[in-house]
Structure formats: C-alpha cells, structure tokens
Amino acid sequence: MAVPRRSTNSSTPSTSPSSSTSGWPAPLQRALLSRAAKPVVWLLWLAPLAWLVWAVLSDNLGANPAEALIRGTGDWALRALWLALAVTPLRQGLQLTALARLRRLLGLFAFFYAVLHLVCYAWLDQGWAWADMAADVLQRPFILVGMLTFLLLLTLAATSPHAVLRWLGGARWKRLHRTVYAAALLALLHFYWMRSGKNDQAEVVVYATLLVLLLGARWWRRAGR
Ligand code: HEM
C-alpha cells in the first residue's frame, strides 16, 4: 500500500514529492506537501467512524442498527480502497507528485474500516460464535469472498511499512502490492453478490465503472511507455 521510492536506474515513475509542479495544480501540490496534509486526511477519514459512534449513542441507526453498522463500515472500506487506487492515476494525470504521500495512509484506512466491518459482523451478526462463522463462510459465497478480500488487505497492510519494503526488495514488494487490484476485484464481487440478493445494483455499477476507469488509466499508461 505504500509506494516504493525510485531507485536511480528504475523505470518506475518517481514518487518522491517535489514542489516543481506548475499551473493550477501548484497550490494543491503545496498544500499536499504541507505538514497539515496528513493530519487533515486522518481527520477526514476518522469522521465516518465518529459519525457511526454518534449514531449508535444517539440511537440514530434506524430499525436495524447491526445491519447499518455492518453496511456502513463495508461502504467506507470500499470508498477508501477506491480512493487509494485513484492516487496513482490522479498523481500522473495532474502532475501532483505529492499525492503519493497519501496513498499508504488511504490504503491503511481501507484496511481499518475492513477490520471494523469484520468486527461488526463477528460481534453483531454472529455473536462471536466461531463455528457459526465458519459455517457461514462455507454457506454464503459472498462471505467467503469478503474473507479473501480481507486476507489480501491484511497482507498489504502488514507489508506496508518501509522496513518491510527494504527487507523484501523494491521489485518483489511492488509485485506483491499489485495484488491490491485483485483485492479491489474481490471487494467488488463481494458487494455485487451481496446486493444481487436484494436486487439493488445501482451503486455496484458506479463502483465497477470507476474501477474500469482506474484499471484503464493504468493500462493506457503502461501501453504508452
Ligand atoms: C472480513 C470479511 C468480510 C465479511 C465477513 C463481510 C460480511 C459482510 C456482510 C454480512 C455484509 C452485509 C450483508 C447484509 O446486510 O445483508 C457485507 C456487506 C458489505 N461489505 Fe463485507 N464483509 C467482509 C469483507 C469486506 C471487505 C474487505 C470489504 C471492502 C473492502 C467489504 C465491503 C462490503 C460492502 C461495500 C458491503 C455492502 C454495504 C452496503 O450494502 O451498503 N466487505 N459484508
């Protein structure tokens, strides 16, 4: 989820932020390079959690609070994952090299909300009954796909520190972190499968379209090199 620094003879684009961006993105680039950028991202991405906690305490989660919590945390995990995937195309398209600073943090927020999602499911839906949960994984394919997605995100989060990057070596680390696209496809399948039981695919189509655009941007860039 973090982005490797460029070695001097590498063909991968530089991710070390510089303030040399010109034109209208320049002020944005300066803002992203400022010391406030990361704390602002922290605040923005903790706000959904704060809202959910407030909604629990004030009994504002509707008729089925457990379902609202499971769905709410799943939604935010998906949003953070999509945003983390959008960082590279936006960085390259808008020449906003400083965006690279935020990619790892966004990826970790996707994992954070996925952990909350899993905790809500295990606690509120299954009452920590491990045998029931194992049976659920086998009975409902969308739960199995959710678990696989979670395991991929866990691997990416565990290998995101720079020390692990150095230990694995840049090339191997990059190969491993490309599995973020597999995680996104699995997350989309989980979402699609869950929603198909409810005949409600409008949001799934939006996420699928965005993912096609993100993957298309990546493919276009590679083909152009
Ligand atoms: C850890 C394993 C996972 C389990 C056990 C799990 C379980 C569930 C369950 C029980 C639901 C709600 C079903 C319902 O209300 O009928 C759900 C919905 C959802 N999950 Fe997961 N999930 C997992 C992983 C993930 C991951 C990793 C993501 C995203 C990165 C994700 C995203 C979603 C989304 C977006 C929804 C639908 C929310 C909505 O309808 O608004 N899930 N999941």
Boltz pocket constraint, residues with backbone or C-beta under 6 A from the ligand:
constraints:
  - pocket:
      binder: B
      contacts: [[A, 67], [A, 70], [A, 71], [A, 72], [A, 73], [A, 74], [A, 75], [A, 77], [A, 78], [A, 81], [A, 110], [A, 114], [A, 117], [A, 118], [A, 121], [A, 125], [A, 142], [A, 143], [A, 145], [A, 146], [A, 147], [A, 148], [A, 149], [A, 150], [A, 153], [A, 183], [A, 187], [A, 190], [A, 191], [A, 194]]
      max_distance: 6.0
